[in-house]
């Protein structure tokens, strides 16, 4: 069994990326005319982001729209669209500060994973581009023909579900969270409080105002990776 020096977990959106990959995917589809009425899609997208930031959005509500977008075309069309999305939107947002943070944990022998609520279709190529071997994301359900159904498969990687999914993933490696004397989780969001509280080193990364205040009160580390380019949707 591989021996790791520590565990390092990373949220993706507004943590390793200076934007929300789910929001930007929906915006990309609207902008390129692939999401029906562009204005209606943008209004729904903005409403979901507002409610996510407020902590009032459920995983099922998010999936109804975000996973519904995966029903807009067959898998081969979606894959081609995603290549355009990676080139136009994501790769310009792969910034040196985030890449250096990940590399530091990797070279020190850490077991590293992205743990994100955004679905695996959107995030798997992003995780690969960032050099991750492990991704824990919400899994979009497929039918017998391989097309996306618009529903969630299994436990969504959201709020307390992130802790459950991390523990399930570690079991596949014959590990437990308690095996690690040191564990990190980097996140920007109060939605990730359950997993932040489950590790030995919670790091409020580019934090929302609410998480920044909580981190200050608990003497958690605060890391501003993108301090020079504040995003309004933090």
C-alpha contacts under 8 A as a table, 3 or more apart, distances in Angstrom:
res1	aa1	res2	aa2	distance
4	X	7	X	7.43
4	X	109	X	5.57
4	X	110	X	5.44
4	X	111	X	5.89
5	X	108	X	7.08
5	X	109	X	5.26
5	X	110	X	5.30
5	X	111	X	7.58
5	X	180	X	7.81
6	X	109	X	7.03
6	X	110	X	4.70
6	X	111	X	6.23
6	X	180	X	5.81
6	X	181	X	7.06
6	X	182	X	5.37
6	X	183	X	5.77
7	X	110	X	5.39
7	X	111	X	4.84
7	X	112	X	6.15
7	X	180	X	6.57
7	X	182	X	6.60
7	X	183	X	4.54
7	X	184	X	6.14
8	X	105	X	6.82
8	X	110	X	6.21
8	X	111	X	6.00
8	X	112	X	4.76
8	X	113	X	6.63
8	X	183	X	5.80
8	X	184	X	4.67
8	X	185	X	6.04
9	X	112	X	5.73
9	X	113	X	5.06
9	X	114	X	5.79
9	X	115	X	6.45
9	X	183	X	7.80
9	X	184	X	5.85
9	X	185	X	4.58
9	X	186	X	6.41
10	X	15	X	7.38
10	X	16	X	7.41
10	X	112	X	7.80
10	X	113	X	6.31
10	X	114	X	4.73
10	X	115	X	5.78
10	X	116	X	7.87
10	X	185	X	5.55
10	X	186	X	4.84
10	X	187	X	6.51
11	X	15	X	5.84
11	X	16	X	7.00
11	X	114	X	5.76
11	X	115	X	5.14
11	X	116	X	5.28
11	X	185	X	7.51
11	X	186	X	5.97
11	X	187	X	5.09
11	X	188	X	7.63
12	X	15	X	5.21
12	X	16	X	5.03
12	X	17	X	6.03
12	X	20	X	7.98
12	X	114	X	6.46
12	X	115	X	7.06
12	X	116	X	5.83
12	X	187	X	7.75
13	X	16	X	6.36
13	X	17	X	5.29
13	X	18	X	6.91
13	X	19	X	5.76
13	X	20	X	4.52
13	X	21	X	6.04
13	X	116	X	7.62
14	X	17	X	5.06
14	X	18	X	4.72
14	X	19	X	5.02
14	X	20	X	6.01
14	X	187	X	7.90
14	X	188	X	6.20
14	X	206	X	6.66
14	X	234	X	6.22
15	X	18	X	6.71
15	X	98	X	7.99
15	X	186	X	6.94
15	X	187	X	5.65
15	X	188	X	5.71
15	X	205	X	5.77
15	X	206	X	6.17
15	X	225	X	7.88
16	X	94	X	7.80
16	X	98	X	5.23
16	X	99	X	7.81
17	X	20	X	7.15
17	X	21	X	7.78
17	X	93	X	6.10
17	X	94	X	6.51
17	X	95	X	7.58
17	X	98	X	7.51
18	X	93	X	6.48
18	X	226	X	6.84
18	X	230	X	7.99
18	X	231	X	6.63
19	X	24	X	7.51
19	X	93	X	7.86
19	X	231	X	6.85
19	X	233	X	7.24
19	X	234	X	7.77
20	X	23	X	5.31
20	X	24	X	6.08
20	X	233	X	7.86
21	X	24	X	5.06
21	X	25	X	5.95
21	X	90	X	7.64
21	X	118	X	7.44
21	X	122	X	7.36
21	X	123	X	7.57
22	X	25	X	5.11
22	X	26	X	6.39
22	X	66	X	7.27
22	X	118	X	5.93
22	X	119	X	7.84
22	X	122	X	7.04
23	X	26	X	5.31
23	X	27	X	6.17
23	X	45	X	6.47
23	X	49	X	7.17
24	X	27	X	4.80
24	X	28	X	5.89
24	X	89	X	7.63
25	X	28	X	4.99
25	X	29	X	6.25
25	X	85	X	7.09
25	X	122	X	7.50
26	X	29	X	5.15
26	X	30	X	6.18
26	X	35	X	7.66
26	X	41	X	7.54
26	X	42	X	7.69
26	X	45	X	6.85
26	X	66	X	7.29
26	X	69	X	7.49
27	X	30	X	5.05
27	X	31	X	5.96
27	X	41	X	7.88
27	X	42	X	6.54
27	X	45	X	7.57
28	X	31	X	5.10
28	X	32	X	6.12
28	X	85	X	6.87
29	X	32	X	5.27
29	X	33	X	6.18
29	X	34	X	4.92
29	X	35	X	5.33
30	X	33	X	5.19
30	X	34	X	5.84
30	X	35	X	4.93
30	X	36	X	7.20
30	X	37	X	7.45
30	X	38	X	4.64
30	X	39	X	7.72
30	X	41	X	6.29
30	X	42	X	6.85
31	X	34	X	7.66
31	X	38	X	6.61
32	X	35	X	7.99
33	X	36	X	6.52
33	X	37	X	7.68
33	X	38	X	6.54
34	X	72	X	7.37
35	X	38	X	6.36
35	X	41	X	6.58
35	X	69	X	7.06
35	X	72	X	7.13
36	X	41	X	7.23
37	X	40	X	5.36
37	X	41	X	6.17
38	X	41	X	5.12
38	X	42	X	6.11
39	X	42	X	5.11
39	X	43	X	6.19
40	X	43	X	5.15
40	X	44	X	6.27
41	X	44	X	5.22
41	X	45	X	6.05
42	X	45	X	4.94
42	X	46	X	6.02
43	X	46	X	5.19
43	X	47	X	6.16
44	X	47	X	5.12
44	X	48	X	6.22
44	X	65	X	7.89
45	X	48	X	5.25
45	X	49	X	6.28
46	X	49	X	5.14
46	X	50	X	6.16
47	X	50	X	5.14
47	X	51	X	6.25
48	X	51	X	5.18
48	X	52	X	6.03
48	X	57	X	7.04
48	X	62	X	6.78
49	X	52	X	5.01
49	X	53	X	6.18
49	X	233	X	7.95
50	X	53	X	5.26
50	X	54	X	6.27
51	X	54	X	4.90
51	X	55	X	6.11
51	X	56	X	5.22
51	X	57	X	5.21
52	X	55	X	5.03
52	X	56	X	6.05
52	X	57	X	5.00
53	X	56	X	7.78
53	X	189	X	7.73
53	X	234	X	7.74
54	X	57	X	7.72
55	X	190	X	7.37
55	X	191	X	6.26
57	X	61	X	6.61
57	X	62	X	6.88
58	X	61	X	5.26
58	X	62	X	6.35
59	X	62	X	5.15
59	X	63	X	6.06
59	X	156	X	6.73
59	X	158	X	6.71
60	X	63	X	5.01
60	X	64	X	6.12
60	X	152	X	7.83
61	X	64	X	5.21
61	X	65	X	7.09
62	X	65	X	5.75
62	X	66	X	5.91
62	X	67	X	7.80
63	X	66	X	4.98
63	X	67	X	4.83
63	X	68	X	6.85
63	X	150	X	6.97
63	X	151	X	6.49
63	X	152	X	6.89
64	X	67	X	6.02
64	X	68	X	5.64
64	X	150	X	6.63
64	X	151	X	7.11
65	X	68	X	4.91
65	X	69	X	6.41
66	X	69	X	5.39
66	X	70	X	7.47
66	X	150	X	7.92
67	X	70	X	5.36
67	X	71	X	7.42
67	X	119	X	7.63
67	X	140	X	6.64
67	X	148	X	7.90
67	X	149	X	7.84
67	X	150	X	4.50
67	X	151	X	6.36
67	X	152	X	7.72
68	X	71	X	5.43
68	X	72	X	7.49
68	X	149	X	7.47
68	X	150	X	4.36
68	X	151	X	7.57
69	X	72	X	5.57
69	X	150	X	7.38
70	X	73	X	6.80
70	X	78	X	7.21
70	X	148	X	5.90
70	X	149	X	7.73
70	X	150	X	6.50
71	X	74	X	7.34
71	X	147	X	7.37
71	X	148	X	5.73
71	X	149	X	6.51
71	X	150	X	6.31
72	X	78	X	7.99
73	X	76	X	7.96
73	X	77	X	5.88
73	X	78	X	6.09
74	X	77	X	5.48
74	X	78	X	6.36
74	X	147	X	6.21
75	X	78	X	5.03
75	X	79	X	6.08
75	X	146	X	7.43
75	X	147	X	6.20
75	X	148	X	7.74
76	X	79	X	5.13
76	X	80	X	6.37
77	X	80	X	5.14
77	X	81	X	6.20
78	X	81	X	5.04
78	X	82	X	6.07
79	X	82	X	5.03
79	X	83	X	6.37
80	X	83	X	5.20
80	X	84	X	6.69
81	X	84	X	5.22
81	X	85	X	6.26
82	X	85	X	4.75
82	X	86	X	6.03
82	X	122	X	7.49
83	X	86	X	5.14
83	X	87	X	6.29
84	X	87	X	5.15
84	X	88	X	6.00
85	X	88	X	5.26
85	X	89	X	5.45
85	X	90	X	6.62
86	X	89	X	5.59
86	X	90	X	4.64
86	X	91	X	5.74
86	X	125	X	7.96
86	X	126	X	7.68
87	X	90	X	6.36
87	X	91	X	5.69
87	X	92	X	7.65
88	X	91	X	7.02
88	X	92	X	7.24
89	X	92	X	6.13
89	X	93	X	6.94
90	X	93	X	5.18
90	X	94	X	6.68
90	X	126	X	7.41
91	X	94	X	5.26
92	X	95	X	7.45
94	X	98	X	7.31
94	X	99	X	7.24
94	X	130	X	7.46
95	X	98	X	5.73
95	X	99	X	6.40
96	X	99	X	5.01
96	X	100	X	5.92
97	X	100	X	5.25
97	X	101	X	6.34
97	X	225	X	6.05
97	X	226	X	7.69
98	X	101	X	5.14
98	X	102	X	6.44
98	X	225	X	6.74
99	X	102	X	5.30
99	X	103	X	6.11
99	X	130	X	6.67
100	X	103	X	4.98
100	X	104	X	6.05
101	X	104	X	5.29
101	X	105	X	6.81
102	X	105	X	5.46
102	X	106	X	6.32
102	X	112	X	7.89
103	X	106	X	4.93
103	X	107	X	6.03
104	X	107	X	5.44
104	X	108	X	6.32
105	X	108	X	5.20
105	X	109	X	6.57
105	X	110	X	5.29
105	X	111	X	7.98
105	X	112	X	7.30
106	X	109	X	5.30
106	X	110	X	5.21
106	X	111	X	7.19
106	X	112	X	6.85
107	X	110	X	7.35
112	X	132	X	6.97
112	X	133	X	7.73
112	X	134	X	6.86
113	X	132	X	6.39
113	X	133	X	7.14
113	X	134	X	4.75
113	X	135	X	5.50
113	X	136	X	7.04
114	X	127	X	7.00
114	X	132	X	7.35
114	X	134	X	6.59
114	X	135	X	4.94
114	X	136	X	5.96
114	X	137	X	7.82
115	X	135	X	6.27
115	X	136	X	4.68
115	X	137	X	5.97
115	X	157	X	7.20
115	X	162	X	6.90
115	X	166	X	7.73
116	X	119	X	7.66
116	X	135	X	7.99
116	X	136	X	6.30
116	X	137	X	4.98
116	X	138	X	7.22
116	X	157	X	6.17
116	X	158	X	7.28
116	X	162	X	7.74
117	X	137	X	5.61
117	X	138	X	5.54
117	X	156	X	6.91
117	X	157	X	4.75
117	X	158	X	4.95
117	X	162	X	7.85
118	X	122	X	7.04
118	X	123	X	6.70
118	X	137	X	6.05
118	X	138	X	5.96
118	X	157	X	7.83
119	X	122	X	5.75
119	X	123	X	6.30
119	X	137	X	5.43
119	X	138	X	4.42
119	X	139	X	5.64
119	X	140	X	6.36
120	X	123	X	4.96
120	X	124	X	5.33
120	X	135	X	7.91
120	X	136	X	7.81
120	X	137	X	5.18
120	X	138	X	5.89
120	X	139	X	5.55
120	X	140	X	6.96
121	X	124	X	5.92
121	X	125	X	7.84
121	X	139	X	7.83
121	X	140	X	7.35
122	X	125	X	7.05
122	X	126	X	7.48
123	X	126	X	5.00
123	X	127	X	6.05
123	X	137	X	7.52
124	X	127	X	5.16
124	X	128	X	6.27
124	X	135	X	6.95
125	X	128	X	5.04
125	X	129	X	6.15
126	X	129	X	5.02
126	X	130	X	6.26
127	X	130	X	5.11
127	X	131	X	6.39
127	X	132	X	5.34
127	X	133	X	7.68
127	X	134	X	7.83
127	X	135	X	6.69
128	X	131	X	5.10
128	X	132	X	5.45
128	X	133	X	7.00
129	X	132	X	7.61
132	X	135	X	7.17
136	X	157	X	7.01
136	X	165	X	7.03
136	X	166	X	7.20
136	X	169	X	7.78
137	X	156	X	7.44
137	X	157	X	5.46
138	X	152	X	7.06
138	X	153	X	7.67
138	X	155	X	7.35
138	X	156	X	4.76
138	X	157	X	4.89
138	X	158	X	7.67
139	X	152	X	5.94
139	X	153	X	5.32
139	X	154	X	7.10
139	X	156	X	7.04
140	X	148	X	6.72
140	X	149	X	7.60
140	X	150	X	6.87
140	X	151	X	6.10
140	X	152	X	4.93
140	X	153	X	5.56
141	X	148	X	5.81
141	X	149	X	5.78
141	X	150	X	6.81
141	X	151	X	5.51
141	X	152	X	5.34
141	X	153	X	4.67
142	X	145	X	7.64
142	X	146	X	5.28
142	X	147	X	5.24
142	X	148	X	4.34
142	X	149	X	5.50
143	X	146	X	5.26
143	X	147	X	5.55
143	X	148	X	6.35
143	X	149	X	6.29
144	X	147	X	7.53
148	X	151	X	7.79
152	X	155	X	7.59
152	X	156	X	6.83
153	X	156	X	7.63
155	X	161	X	6.33
155	X	165	X	7.23
156	X	161	X	5.91
156	X	162	X	7.52
157	X	160	X	7.96
157	X	161	X	5.03
157	X	162	X	4.54
157	X	165	X	6.41
158	X	161	X	4.94
158	X	162	X	5.28
158	X	191	X	7.51
158	X	192	X	7.53
159	X	162	X	5.78
159	X	163	X	7.80
159	X	191	X	5.26
159	X	192	X	5.30
159	X	193	X	7.14
159	X	194	X	6.33
159	X	195	X	7.65
160	X	163	X	5.49
160	X	164	X	6.80
160	X	192	X	7.63
160	X	194	X	5.42
160	X	195	X	7.04
161	X	164	X	5.06
161	X	165	X	6.05
162	X	165	X	5.09
162	X	166	X	6.03
162	X	192	X	7.79
162	X	194	X	7.82
162	X	195	X	6.53
163	X	166	X	5.14
163	X	167	X	6.21
163	X	194	X	6.84
163	X	195	X	5.45
163	X	198	X	7.57
164	X	167	X	5.21
164	X	168	X	6.17
165	X	168	X	5.00
165	X	169	X	6.08
166	X	169	X	5.08
166	X	170	X	6.14
167	X	170	X	5.13
167	X	171	X	6.25
167	X	176	X	6.53
167	X	177	X	6.69
168	X	171	X	5.21
168	X	172	X	6.71
169	X	172	X	5.28
169	X	173	X	6.96
170	X	173	X	5.15
170	X	174	X	6.39
170	X	175	X	4.93
170	X	176	X	5.62
170	X	177	X	7.17
171	X	174	X	4.76
171	X	175	X	5.17
171	X	176	X	6.24
172	X	175	X	7.37
175	X	179	X	6.53
176	X	179	X	5.29
176	X	180	X	7.67
177	X	180	X	5.96
178	X	181	X	7.16
180	X	183	X	6.24
181	X	200	X	7.77
182	X	199	X	7.69
182	X	200	X	5.79
182	X	201	X	7.09
183	X	199	X	5.24
183	X	200	X	5.22
183	X	201	X	5.81
184	X	199	X	5.86
184	X	200	X	6.37
184	X	201	X	4.61
184	X	202	X	5.71
184	X	203	X	7.13
185	X	195	X	7.25
185	X	196	X	5.95
185	X	199	X	6.57
185	X	201	X	6.62
185	X	202	X	5.18
185	X	203	X	6.05
186	X	196	X	7.71
186	X	202	X	6.40
186	X	203	X	4.82
186	X	204	X	6.07
186	X	205	X	5.71
187	X	192	X	6.79
187	X	196	X	7.69
187	X	203	X	6.55
187	X	204	X	5.45
187	X	205	X	5.15
187	X	206	X	7.61
187	X	207	X	7.08
188	X	192	X	7.94
188	X	204	X	5.64
188	X	205	X	4.90
188	X	206	X	5.34
188	X	207	X	3.98
188	X	208	X	5.83
188	X	211	X	7.03
188	X	234	X	7.32
189	X	192	X	5.60
189	X	193	X	7.45
189	X	204	X	7.87
189	X	207	X	6.22
189	X	208	X	5.93
189	X	211	X	6.17
190	X	193	X	5.28
190	X	208	X	7.55
190	X	210	X	6.85
190	X	211	X	5.42
191	X	194	X	7.77
192	X	195	X	5.69
192	X	196	X	6.19
193	X	196	X	4.92
193	X	197	X	6.02
194	X	197	X	5.31
194	X	198	X	6.39
195	X	198	X	4.88
195	X	199	X	6.68
196	X	199	X	5.87
196	X	201	X	7.87
196	X	202	X	4.99
196	X	203	X	7.54
197	X	200	X	7.80
197	X	202	X	6.88
199	X	202	X	6.11
201	X	220	X	7.78
202	X	220	X	6.36
202	X	221	X	7.02
203	X	220	X	6.25
203	X	221	X	5.04
203	X	222	X	5.80
203	X	223	X	6.76
204	X	207	X	5.34
204	X	211	X	6.79
204	X	212	X	6.69
204	X	215	X	6.52
204	X	220	X	7.07
204	X	221	X	6.26
204	X	222	X	4.77
204	X	223	X	6.10
205	X	222	X	5.91
205	X	223	X	4.65
205	X	224	X	5.77
205	X	225	X	6.99
206	X	222	X	7.62
206	X	223	X	6.12
206	X	224	X	4.63
206	X	225	X	6.24
206	X	226	X	6.76
206	X	227	X	7.56
206	X	234	X	7.43
207	X	210	X	7.74
207	X	211	X	5.60
207	X	212	X	5.35
207	X	222	X	7.56
207	X	223	X	7.92
207	X	224	X	7.60
207	X	234	X	6.97
208	X	211	X	5.27
208	X	212	X	6.01
208	X	234	X	5.37
209	X	212	X	5.06
209	X	213	X	6.21
210	X	213	X	5.28
210	X	214	X	6.31
211	X	214	X	5.00
211	X	215	X	5.92
212	X	215	X	5.10
212	X	216	X	6.14
212	X	222	X	7.24
213	X	216	X	5.20
213	X	217	X	6.30
214	X	217	X	5.08
214	X	218	X	6.24
215	X	218	X	5.10
215	X	219	X	5.79
215	X	220	X	4.80
215	X	221	X	7.02
215	X	222	X	6.98
216	X	219	X	5.08
216	X	220	X	6.28
216	X	222	X	7.86
217	X	220	X	7.80
224	X	227	X	5.25
226	X	229	X	5.47
226	X	230	X	6.46
227	X	230	X	5.98
230	X	234	X	7.99
231	X	234	X	5.94
